[in-house]
Amino acid sequence: MAKSNFTQEDDALLAELGVEVEVKRQETRTPREERIIAGFEEIQHFVEAHGQLPQHGEGQDIFERIYATRLDQIRRQEECRELVVELDHQSLLDGGALEIESQADDLSDDDLLAELGVEVSAENDVRNLRHVKTRAEIRAAEEIANRTKCEDFETFKPLFDAVQKDIDTGVRNTIKIRKEAGFSKTNITKGQFFILGGQVAYVADVGELIKAPNGDTDARLRVIYSNGTESDLLLRSLQRALYKDEASRIIADPSMGPLFSGIQNEEDLASGTIYVLRSKSEHPQVKEHRNVLHKIGVTGGSVKKRIVHASKDPTFLMADVEIVATYELFNINRTKLEKLIHRFFERAQLDVQIKDRFGQPVTPREWFLVPLFVIDEMVEKIKDGTIGDYEYDVMNAKLGARS
């Protein structure tokens, strides 16, 4: 404690208590030393707030990447270590060096930001960022730059002409891809057409599947564009580009018909729910197949309200039901969607006759002997526009390529 903070009486009292008063000389530090200490304290604040060391990597926050590089430099330079070692109550200096993105011995924050693709404002304040070049922007720029002239475009031109004619005549529809429109996943396969950046894109070839660093599967694609260019981008890169483009669309297979129509009819709704129900009926045939017997329907209202009177409705087998799955979709033709689903599984339709509350025989038509995981897969195929390429294999209880 500094002597200037105490009177002579205080000193005498401390002496009687056996406490030695030490006079400390005020230390002066260079601006560079002050900057190093301040930078280390920022790293400490980060660790306290997040419970972990700052990490390198494109997916990390820009400041976290700066702190990670700064900690590497402090660890490597003895002068810096000695300067902050007394402050290191979190043992940050004890760990091994993280991956070093910069090889310079002493980079300023501005230099670090420049390396990471960030411009600093005129005030030269590291926290006043004028523009941060995201990895998404970098990838998009790379993908556009990698487009080259398609030398054999005449081979593909008839395909583009035919697809455009199908769109103009209503044989094919285009489906929004954006997640907000109800599409959480895009399965890209050879032969698909998309609209991306105002151009029709055709997936001419899909290479062998490879393992991406994050564990997902990826593949090299050959994509032909209607303007006569092509690219060999990765499947995941095309997915990112489609999700980023607010106007991107899947060009649906002709066999889907006008399921997702842009023209609203009286029976159409802006949104709907595919619901899957399981019966609690004690009917012998229902009990025998209860785990794979499901009613599949589409409603524009509440599913719970739809099943309130199930025990009195022959459509629900005159018994209560439980909801086992629901799928929200947008911009759909509800009536046509339900017909498509029932037609898709018609070979697995339950053939059972029950009596309604008046004793009259009724044969329900919306119950199917289909496992839930198959229904999940079917819904995904509807979402990504490829349902027309598949059919239900009743013998093996799975989806198979249409023969």
VEXPAGU-415073 format. One line per 3 residues: number of its first residue (from 1); for each residue x, y, z of N, C-alpha, C. Coordinates in steps of 0.2 Angstrom, whole numbers, plus 2048, in hexadecimal, padded with zeros to 3 digits. Example, Ala and Ser with C-alpha at 12.3 -4.5 7.8 and 13.67 -1.06 7.14 Angstrom:
BEGIN
1	842:7E4:827:83E:7EA:827:842:7F0:827  840:7F5:823:844:7FB:824:840:800:827;
% end
This chain:
BEGIN
1	804:7FA:800:800:800:800:804:806:800  802:80B:7FD:807:811:7FC:806:816:802  80C:818:804:80D:81C:80A:809:822:80A;
4	808:825:804:805:82C:804:7FD:82B:806  7FB:825:806:7F4:824:808:7F2:824:80F  7F8:825:813:7F7:824:81B:7FA:82A:81E;
7	7F7:82C:824:7FA:831:829:800:82D:82D  803:831:831:808:82F:835:805:82A:83B  7FF:82C:83D:7FB:828:842:7FA:821:83F;
10	7F8:821:839:7F6:81B:836:7FC:816:835  802:819:834:808:816:833:80A:813:83A  809:817:83F:80B:814:846:806:80E:848;
13	800:80F:846:7FB:809:848:7FD:803:844  7FF:804:83E:801:7FE:83A:807:7FB:83C  80C:7FF:83F:812:7FC:842:811:7F8:848;
16	80C:7FB:84C:80A:7F7:852:807:7F0:850  804:7F0:84B:800:7EA:849:805:7E5:845  80B:7E7:844:810:7E3:840:810:7E4:839;
19	80D:7E9:836:80C:7EA:82F:811:7EE:82D  815:7EC:828:81B:7F1:825:818:7F5:820  819:7FB:820:816:800:81B:81C:800:815;
22	81A:7FF:80F:81F:7FF:80A:81D:805:805  822:808:804:821:80E:7FF:823:80B:7F8  81E:80C:7F4:81F:809:7ED:820:80F:7E8;
25	825:80E:7E4:826:814:7DF:822:813:7D9  81F:818:7D7:81A:818:7D1:81E:816:7CB  81B:810:7C8:81F:80E:7C2:81C:811:7BC;
28	820:812:7B7:81F:816:7B1:81F:810:7AB  81B:810:7A7:81B:80B:7A1:81B:80F:79B  81E:80C:796:81E:80F:78F:817:80E:78C;
31	815:811:787:80E:810:784:80D:809:781  813:806:77F:813:7FF:77C:811:7FB:782  814:7FB:788:813:7F7:78D:80C:7F8:790;
34	809:7FE:790:802:7FF:792:7FE:7FC:78D  7FF:7FC:787:7FB:7F9:782:7FB:7F1:783  801:7EE:784:801:7E7:785:7FD:7E5:78B;
37	7FE:7E9:791:7FA:7E7:797:7F2:7E8:796  7F0:7ED:792:7E9:7EE:791:7E7:7E9:78C  7EB:7E6:788:7E9:7E1:783:7E8:7DB:787;
40	7EC:7D9:78C:7EC:7D3:78F:7E6:7D3:794  7E4:7D9:797:7DE:7D9:79B:7D8:7D8:797  7D8:7DA:791:7D2:7D9:78C:7D1:7D1:78B;
43	7D7:7CE:78A:7D7:7C7:78A:7D4:7C4:790  7D6:7C6:796:7D3:7C4:79C:7CC:7C5:79D  7CA:7CA:79B:7C2:7CC:79B:7BE:7C7:797;
46	7C1:7C5:791:7BE:7C1:78C:7BE:7BA:790  7C3:7B8:793:7C3:7B1:796:7BE:7B1:79C  7BE:7B6:79F:7B9:7B6:7A5:7B2:7B6:7A2;
49	7B0:7B9:79D:7AA:7BA:79A:7A7:7B3:797  7AC:7B0:793:7AA:7AA:78F:7AD:7A3:792  7B1:7A4:797:7B3:79D:79A:7B8:799:796;
52	7BB:79C:791:7C0:799:78D:7C5:79D:78A  7CA:79B:788:7CF:79F:784:7CC:7A1:77D  7CF:7A7:77B:7CC:7A9:774:7CF:7A4:76F;
55	7CB:7A3:76A:7CD:79E:765:7CE:7A1:75E  7D3:79E:75A:7D3:7A0:753:7CE:79D:74F  7CD:79F:749:7C8:79B:744:7C4:7A0:741;
58	7C2:79E:73B:7BE:7A3:737:7B7:7A4:73A  7B4:79F:73E:7AE:79F:741:7AD:7A3:747  7B3:7A6:74A:7B3:7A9:750:7B2:7B1:74F;
61	7B0:7B4:754:7AF:7BB:754:7B5:7BE:753  7B5:7C4:750:7BB:7C8:74D:7C0:7C9:753  7BD:7CC:759:7C1:7CE:75F:7C4:7C7:762;
64	7C0:7C2:762:7C3:7BC:765:7C9:7BA:761  7C9:7BA:75B:7CF:7B9:757:7D5:7BD:758  7D3:7C4:759:7D8:7C9:75B:7DB:7C7:762;
67	7D7:7C5:767:7DA:7C3:76D:7DE:7BD:76D  7DC:7B8:769:7E0:7B2:768:7E7:7B3:765  7E7:7B7:760:7ED:7B9:75D:7F2:7BD:762;
70	7EF:7C2:766:7F2:7C6:76A:7F5:7C1:770  7F1:7BC:772:7F4:7B8:778:7FA:7B4:775  7F9:7B2:76F:7FF:7AE:76C:805:7B2:76C;
73	805:7B8:76B:80B:7BD:76A:80D:7BE:771  809:7BF:776:80B:7C0:77D:80F:7BA:780  80C:7B4:77E:80F:7AE:781:816:7AD:77E;
76	817:7AF:777:81D:7AE:774:823:7B3:775  821:7B9:778:826:7BE:779:827:7BF:781  82E:7BD:782:82F:7BD:789:82E:7C4:78D;
79	830:7C9:789:82E:7D0:78C:827:7D1:78E  823:7CF:789:81B:7CF:78B:819:7CB:790  81C:7C5:791:81A:7C0:796:81C:7C3:79D;
82	822:7C6:79D:824:7C9:7A4:820:7CF:7A6  81D:7D3:7A1:81A:7D9:7A2:813:7D7:7A5  810:7D1:7A3:809:7D0:7A6:809:7CA:7AA;
85	80E:7C7:7AC:80E:7C0:7B0:80B:7C1:7B6  80C:7C7:7BA:809:7C8:7C0:801:7C9:7C0  7FF:7CB:7BA:7F8:7CC:7B9:7F4:7C5:7B7;
88	7F8:7C0:7B6:7F5:7BA:7B3:7F2:7B5:7B8  7EC:7B7:7BB:7E9:7B3:7C0:7E5:7AE:7BD  7E5:7AD:7B6:7E1:7A8:7B3:7E6:7A3:7B0;
91	7EC:7A4:7B1:7F1:7A0:7AE:7F1:79F:7A6  7F0:7A5:7A3:7EF:7A5:79C:7F6:7A4:798  7FB:7A6:79C:802:7A5:799:804:79E:799;
94	801:79A:79D:804:793:79E:802:78E:798  7FD:790:794:7FB:78B:78F:800:78C:789  7FF:787:785:803:787:77F:801:78C:77A;
97	805:78D:775:803:793:771:7FD:790:76C  7F8:794:76B:7F3:793:767:7F5:793:75F  7F1:791:75B:7F3:792:754:7F4:799:752;
100	7FA:79B:74F:7FC:7A2:74E:7FA:7A4:747  7F6:7A8:747:7F4:7AB:740:7F9:7B0:73E  7FC:7B4:742:800:7B9:740:807:7B7:742;
103	80C:7B8:73E:813:7B6:73F:817:7BC:742  814:7C2:742:817:7C8:744:818:7C8:74C  81E:7CB:74E:81F:7CB:755:81B:7D0:759;
106	819:7D5:756:815:7DA:759:811:7DE:754  80B:7DC:754:806:7DF:74F:801:7E3:753  7FF:7E9:751:7FA:7ED:754:7F4:7EA:753;
109	7EE:7ED:756:7E8:7EA:755:7E6:7EC:74E  7E8:7F2:74B:7E6:7F3:744:7E9:7EE:73F  7EF:7EC:741:7F3:7E7:73C:7EF:7E1:73D;
112	7ED:7DF:743:7E9:7D9:743:7E3:7D9:740  7DF:7DE:740:7D9:7DF:73D:7DA:7DF:735  7DF:7E2:733:7E0:7E2:72C:7E2:7DB:729;
115	7E5:7D7:72D:7E6:7D0:72B:7E0:7CC:72B  7DB:7CE:72F:7D5:7CA:730:7CF:7CD:72B  7D1:7D2:727:7CD:7D5:722:7C8:7DA:724;
118	7CA:7DE:729:7C6:7E3:72C:7C9:7EA:72C  7C5:7EF:72A:7C7:7F5:729:7C6:7F9:730  7CA:7FE:732:7C9:802:738:7C7:809:736;
121	7C3:80C:73A:7C0:812:739:7C6:818:73A  7C4:81E:738:7C9:823:738:7CC:824:73F  7C7:823:744:7C9:824:74B:7CF:81F:74D;
124	7D0:81A:749:7D5:815:74A:7D4:811:751  7CD:810:752:7CB:80C:758:7CA:805:756  7CD:800:759:7CC:7F9:757:7C5:7F7:758;
127	7C1:7FA:75C:7BA:7F8:75D:7B5:7FC:758  7B8:801:755:7B3:805:750:7B5:802:749  7B2:7FD:747:7B3:7F9:741:7AE:7FC:73C;
130	7B2:7FE:736:7AE:800:731:7AB:7FB:72C  7AF:7F6:72B:7AC:7F0:727:7B0:7EA:729  7AC:7E4:72A:7AF:7DE:72C:7AD:7D9:726;
133	7B2:7D7:723:7B1:7D2:71D:7B0:7CB:720  7AA:7C9:720:7A8:7C3:723:7AB:7BD:71E  7AB:7B7:721:7AD:7B1:71D:7A8:7B0:717;
136	7A2:7B1:719:79C:7B0:714:79D:7B5:70E  79F:7BB:70F:7A1:7BF:70A:7A7:7BD:706  7AC:7BB:709:7B2:7B8:706:7B0:7B2:702;
139	7AC:7AE:705:7AB:7A8:701:7A7:7A9:6FB  7A2:7AE:6FB:79E:7B0:6F6:7A2:7B3:6F0  7A7:7B7:6F2:7AB:7BA:6ED:7AF:7B5:6EA;
142	7B2:7B0:6ED:7B6:7AB:6EB:7B1:7A7:6E6  7AB:7A5:6E8:7A7:7A1:6E3:7A5:7A5:6DD  7A4:7AB:6DD:7A2:7AF:6D7:7A9:7AF:6D3;
145	7AE:7B0:6D6:7B5:7B1:6D2:7B6:7AA:6CF  7B4:7A5:6D2:7B6:79E:6CF:7B2:79C:6C9  7AD:7A0:6C7:7A9:79E:6C2:7AD:79F:6BB;
148	7AC:79B:6B7:7B0:79B:6B1:7AB:79A:6AB  7AD:79B:6A5:7A9:79A:69F:7A8:792:69E  7A2:790:69D:7A0:789:69C:7A1:788:694;
151	7A7:784:693:7A9:783:68C:7A3:77F:688  7A0:77A:68C:79B:776:688:794:778:68A  793:77F:68B:78C:781:68D:787:77F:688;
154	788:77E:681:783:77C:67C:780:776:67E  784:771:682:781:76B:684:77B:76C:689  77C:771:68D:777:772:693:772:777:691;
157	773:77B:68C:76E:780:68A:767:77E:689  766:778:686:75F:775:685:75C:774:68C  760:772:691:75D:771:697:75A:777:69B;
160	75E:77D:69A:75C:783:69D:756:786:699  756:785:692:750:787:68E:74A:783:690  74A:77D:692:745:778:693:742:77A:69A;
163	747:77B:69F:745:77D:6A6:741:784:6A6  744:789:6A2:740:78F:6A2:739:78F:69F  739:78A:69A:732:789:697:72D:786:69C;
166	730:781:6A0:72C:77E:6A5:729:783:6AA  72E:788:6AC:72C:78D:6B1:727:792:6AE  728:794:6A8:723:799:6A4:71C:796:6A4;
169	71C:78F:6A3:715:78C:6A1:712:789:6A8  716:789:6AD:713:787:6B4:714:77F:6B5  718:77C:6B1:71A:775:6B2:71E:774:6B8;
172	723:779:6B8:727:779:6BE:726:77F:6C2  727:77F:6C9:726:784:6CD:72D:786:6D1  72E:78C:6D3:734:78D:6D7:732:78E:6DE;
175	736:78B:6E3:735:78B:6EA:73A:78F:6ED  738:794:6F2:73D:797:6F6:741:793:6FA  748:795:6FB:74C:791:6FF:74E:794:705;
178	74D:79A:706:74E:79D:70D:74B:79A:713  74F:799:718:74D:796:71E:746:798:721  746:79F:720:740:7A2:723:739:7A0:71F;
181	73A:79D:719:735:79A:715:733:793:717  736:790:71C:735:78A:71E:73A:784:71C  73F:786:719:744:781:716:74A:781:71A;
184	74B:77C:71E:751:77C:723:757:778:720  756:775:71A:75B:771:717:75A:771:710  760:771:70C:760:770:705:764:76A:703;
187	761:765:700:765:75F:6FE:766:760:6F7  76D:761:6F5:76E:762:6EE:770:75C:6EA  76D:75A:6E5:76F:754:6E1:770:756:6DA;
190	773:751:6D6:774:752:6CF:76E:753:6CB  76E:758:6C7:768:759:6C2:763:75E:6C5  764:761:6CB:760:766:6CE:761:76D:6CB;
193	75C:771:6CA:75C:778:6C8:75B:77C:6CE  75E:782:6CE:75D:787:6D3:75D:78E:6D0  75B:793:6D3:75B:79A:6D1:760:79D:6D6;
196	766:7A0:6D4:76B:7A2:6D9:76D:7A9:6D5  76D:7AE:6D9:770:7B5:6D6:76C:7B7:6D0  766:7B5:6CF:763:7B7:6C9:764:7B2:6C3;
199	768:7AD:6C4:76A:7A8:6BE:767:7A1:6C0  765:79E:6BB:763:797:6BC:76A:793:6BD  76A:78F:6C2:770:78A:6C3:76F:783:6C3;
202	773:77F:6BF:771:778:6BE:777:774:6C1  775:76F:6C5:77A:76B:6C8:77C:765:6C3  781:766:6BF:783:761:6BA:786:75B:6BD;
205	78A:75C:6C2:78D:756:6C5:78F:757:6CC  78F:752:6D0:790:751:6D7:796:74C:6D8  79C:74F:6DA:7A1:74A:6DB:7A1:746:6E1;
208	7A6:742:6E3:7A6:73E:6E9:7A5:741:6EF  7A2:73E:6F4:7A1:742:6FA:7A7:742:6FE  7A9:747:701:7AF:748:705:7AC:74A:70C;
211	7B1:74A:711:7AF:74C:718:7B2:753:719  7AE:757:71B:7B0:75E:71C:7B3:75E:723  7B7:764:725:7BA:764:72B:7B5:764:731;
214	7AF:767:730:7AA:767:736:7A6:760:736  7A8:75B:732:7A5:755:733:79F:753:72E  79D:759:72B:798:758:726:79B:755:71F;
217	796:752:71B:798:750:715:798:756:710  79C:756:70B:79D:75B:706:79E:757:6FF  79E:75B:6FA:7A0:758:6F3:7A1:75E:6EE;
220	7A5:75D:6E9:7A7:762:6E4:7A1:761:6DF  79F:767:6DD:799:767:6D8:79C:76A:6D2  798:769:6CC:799:76C:6C6:792:770:6C5;
223	792:776:6C5:78C:77A:6C5:78C:77E:6BF  787:77E:6BA:787:782:6B4:781:787:6B5  783:78D:6B3:77E:793:6B4:77B:795:6AD;
226	775:798:6AD:772:799:6A7:775:79F:6A3  77A:7A2:6A6:77E:7A7:6A2:784:7A5:69F  785:79E:69E:78A:79B:69B:791:79A:69F;
229	790:79B:6A5:796:79A:6AA:795:794:6AE  79B:791:6B1:79A:78C:6B5:79F:78C:6BB  79E:788:6C1:7A3:789:6C6:7A3:782:6C9;
232	7A9:780:6CD:7AA:77A:6D0:7AA:77A:6D7  7A5:77E:6DA:7A5:780:6E1:7A2:779:6E5  7A4:77A:6EC:7A2:774:6F0:79A:774:6F1;
235	797:76F:6F3:790:76E:6F4:78E:773:6FA  792:773:6FF:790:777:705:791:77F:703  795:780:6FF:796:787:6FC:78F:789:6F8;
238	78D:785:6F4:787:786:6F1:781:787:6F6  781:783:6FB:77B:783:700:77C:78A:703  782:78C:705:782:793:708:780:799:704;
241	782:798:6FD:780:79D:6F8:779:79E:6F7  775:798:6F7:76E:798:6F7:76A:79B:6FD  76D:799:703:76A:79C:709:76B:7A3:709;
244	771:7A6:707:772:7AD:707:76E:7B1:703  76D:7AE:6FD:769:7B2:6F8:762:7B2:6FA  75F:7B7:6FB:758:7B8:6FD:753:7B6:6F8;
247	755:7B6:6F2:751:7B5:6EC:752:7AE:6E9  757:7AA:6EC:758:7A3:6EA:752:79F:6EA  752:79A:6E5:74C:795:6E5:74E:78F:6E2;
250	74B:789:6E4:74B:783:6E1:746:783:6DB  748:780:6D5:744:77F:6D0:741:778:6D0  73B:777:6D2:738:771:6D4:737:76C:6CE;
253	737:766:6D0:736:761:6CB:72F:761:6C8  72F:760:6C1:728:760:6BE:723:75C:6C2  725:756:6C4:720:751:6C7:71D:754:6CE;
256	720:759:6D1:71D:75C:6D7:717:760:6D5  716:762:6CF:710:766:6CD:710:76D:6D1  70A:770:6D1:70A:777:6D4:709:776:6DC;
259	70D:772:6DF:70C:772:6E6:70D:778:6EA  713:77B:6E9:715:781:6EC:713:787:6E7  70D:789:6E7:70B:78E:6E2:70C:795:6E4;
262	70E:799:6E0:70E:7A0:6E1:707:7A3:6E0  702:7A0:6DD:6FB:7A2:6DC:6F7:79F:6E2  6F4:7A4:6E6:6F0:7A1:6EB:6E9:7A0:6E9;
265	6E6:79A:6EA:6DF:798:6E9:6DC:798:6F0  6D5:797:6EF:6D1:798:6F5:6D3:794:6FB  6D5:78D:6F9:6D6:788:6FE:6DE:789:700;
268	6E2:78D:6FD:6E9:78E:6FF:6EA:792:705  6EF:790:709:6F1:794:70E:6F8:796:70E  6FA:79C:711:701:79E:710:706:799:714;
271	703:796:719:707:791:71D:703:78B:71F  706:785:720:703:780:722:707:77B:726  704:776:729:707:771:72E:706:76A:72B;
274	70B:766:72A:70B:75F:729:70B:75C:730  706:758:731:705:755:738:705:74D:737  708:74A:73C:709:743:73C:706:741:743;
277	701:73C:742:6FD:73A:748:6FE:732:749  6FE:730:750:6FE:729:751:6F7:728:755  6F4:722:753:6ED:720:756:6EE:71D:75D;
280	6EA:71E:762:6E9:71A:768:6E4:715:768  6E1:714:762:6DC:70F:761:6DE:708:763  6D9:704:766:6DA:6FD:768:6D8:6F8:763;
283	6D7:6FB:75D:6D5:6F6:757:6DB:6F2:756  6DA:6EB:755:6DF:6E6:755:6E4:6E8:74F  6E2:6EA:749:6E6:6EC:744:6EB:6F2:745;
286	6E8:6F7:749:6EB:6FD:74B:6F0:6FB:750  6EE:6F7:755:6F3:6F6:75B:6F9:6F2:758  6F8:6EE:753:6FE:6EA:750:703:6EE:74D;
289	701:6F3:74A:705:6F7:746:706:6FF:749  705:6FF:74F:704:706:752:70A:70A:751  710:708:751:716:70C:751:718:70E:74A;
292	715:70B:745:716:70D:73E:710:70F:73A  70B:710:73E:704:712:73B:703:719:73C  703:71D:737:702:725:738:6FD:728:734;
295	6FA:72C:736:6F5:731:732:6F9:737:730  6F9:738:72A:6FD:73E:727:6F8:743:724  6F9:749:726:6F4:74E:724:6F7:755:723;
298	6F4:75A:721:6F6:761:720:6F0:765:722  6F2:76A:727:6ED:76F:729:6F0:776:729  6EB:77A:729:6ED:781:729:6EC:784:730;
301	6E9:780:734:6E7:783:73B:6EB:77F:740  6E8:77F:746:6EC:77B:74C:6EB:774:74B  6F0:770:74C:6F0:769:74C:6EC:766:752;
304	6ED:769:758:6EA:767:75E:6E2:768:75D  6E0:76E:75A:6D9:76E:759:6D6:769:754  6DA:768:750:6D8:763:74B:6D6:75C:74D;
307	6DA:75A:753:6D9:753:756:6D5:753:75C  6D1:759:75E:6CE:759:764:6C8:754:765  6C5:753:75F:6BF:74E:75F:6C1:747:75B;
310	6C7:745:75C:6CA:740:758:6C6:739:75A  6C4:738:760:6C1:732:762:6BA:731:75F  6B7:737:75C:6B0:737:75A:6B0:737:752;
313	6B7:737:74F:6B7:738:748:6BA:732:745  6B7:72F:740:6BA:729:73D:6C0:72A:739  6C1:731:737:6C7:732:734:6CD:731:738;
316	6CC:731:73F:6D1:730:744:6D1:729:747  6CD:724:744:6CC:71E:746:6C8:71D:74C  6C4:722:74D:6BF:723:753:6C3:722:75A;
319	6C9:725:75A:6CD:724:760:6D2:72A:761  6D4:72B:767:6D9:731:768:6DF:72F:764  6E3:735:763:6E9:734:760:6EE:739:763;
322	6F5:737:762:6FA:73B:764:6FE:73E:75E  700:745:75F:704:748:75A:70B:746:75B  70E:743:755:715:740:756:71A:745:752;
325	717:749:74D:71C:74D:749:718:752:746  71B:758:745:718:75E:741:71D:761:73D  71B:764:737:720:767:733:71D:76D:730;
328	720:773:731:71D:779:72F:720:77B:728  71B:77D:724:71D:77F:71D:71A:785:71B  71D:789:716:71A:78F:714:719:790:70D;
331	715:794:70B:713:795:704:712:78F:700  70D:78B:703:70B:784:700:704:784:6FE  702:780:6F9:6FC:77E:6F8:6FA:778:6FC;
334	6F6:77A:701:6F5:775:707:6F1:76E:704  6EC:76F:700:6E8:76A:6FE:6EC:765:6F9  6F0:768:6F5:6F4:764:6F0:6FA:761:6F4;
337	6FD:764:6F9:702:761:6FD:6FF:75B:700  6FA:75B:703:6F7:755:706:6F5:74F:701  6F3:751:6FC:6F2:74C:6F6:6F8:749:6F4;
340	6FD:74D:6F3:704:74A:6F1:706:745:6F6  706:747:6FD:708:742:702:705:73C:702  6FE:73C:702:6FA:736:702:6FB:732:6FB;
343	6FC:735:6F6:6FE:731:6F0:705:72E:6F0  709:732:6F4:710:72F:6F4:710:728:6F8  70C:728:6FE:70C:722:702:706:71E:701;
346	703:71E:6FB:6FC:71B:6FA:6FD:713:6FB  703:711:6F9:704:709:6F9:705:707:700  706:70B:705:706:709:70C:700:70B:710;
349	6FB:70D:70C:6F5:70F:710:6F1:709:714  6EF:70B:71A:6EC:706:71E:6E5:704:71B  6E4:6FE:71B:6DE:6FB:718:6DA:6F8:71E;
352	6D6:6FD:721:6D2:6FB:727:6CB:6FE:727  6C6:6FA:72A:6BF:6FD:72A:6BD:6FD:731  6BA:703:733:6B8:704:73A:6B1:706:739;
355	6AD:706:73F:6A6:709:73F:6A6:710:742  6A3:715:73F:6A2:71B:742:69D:71B:748  69B:720:74B:697:720:751:690:71F:750;
358	68E:71E:749:688:71C:748:687:715:745  68D:711:746:68E:70A:744:68F:709:73D  690:70E:739:691:70E:732:699:70C:730;
361	69A:707:72C:6A1:706:72A:6A5:70C:727  6AB:70D:729:6AF:712:725:6B6:710:724  6B9:712:71F:6C0:710:71D:6C4:716:71D;
364	6C7:718:722:6CC:71E:722:6D1:71D:71D  6D3:723:719:6D8:723:714:6DE:727:715  6DF:729:71B:6E5:72E:71D:6EA:72A:722;
367	6E9:724:722:6EE:720:727:6F3:71C:723  6F9:71C:724:6FE:719:720:703:715:725  705:70F:722:70A:70B:726:711:70D:724;
370	713:713:727:71A:716:725:71E:718:72B  724:716:72C:728:718:732:729:720:732  729:722:738:72A:72A:739:730:72C:735;
373	736:729:735:73C:72B:732:73B:72C:72B  737:728:728:735:728:721:731:72E:71F  72D:730:724:729:736:723:72D:73C:723;
376	732:73C:728:737:742:729:73A:743:722  73D:73D:71F:741:73E:719:73C:740:713  736:73E:713:731:740:70E:730:748:70E;
379	72F:74A:714:72E:751:715:734:755:713  73A:753:714:740:756:712:741:756:70A  73E:751:707:73E:751:700:739:756:6FD;
382	734:757:700:72F:75C:6FE:732:762:6FF  735:764:704:738:76A:705:73E:76C:700  742:767:6FE:747:769:6FA:746:768:6F2;
385	73F:766:6F1:73D:766:6EA:73F:75F:6E6  741:75A:6EA:743:754:6E6:73E:74E:6E8  739:74F:6EA:734:74A:6EC:732:746:6E6;
388	732:749:6E0:730:746:6DA:735:741:6D8  73B:741:6DA:740:73C:6D9:740:735:6DD  73B:735:6E2:73B:72F:6E6:734:72C:6E6;
391	734:726:6E9:72E:723:6EA:72E:71F:6F1  729:71C:6F4:729:719:6FA:72A:711:6F8  72F:70E:6FB:731:707:6FA:72D:704:700;
394	727:701:6FF:723:6FE:704:727:6F8:707  72A:6F4:703:72D:6ED:706:733:6EF:70A  736:6F4:709:73C:6F6:70D:73B:6FC:712;
397	735:6FE:711:733:704:716:739:70A:715  73A:70C:70F:73F:712:70E:73D:715:708  740:71B:707:73F:71F:701:744:71C:6FC;
400	742:71B:6F6:747:719:6F0:746:71D:6EA  74B:71D:6E6:74B:721:6E0:745:71E:6DB  742:723:6D8:73C:721:6D4:73E:71D:6CE;
403	73B:718:6CD:73D:713:6C7:73A:716:6C1;
% end
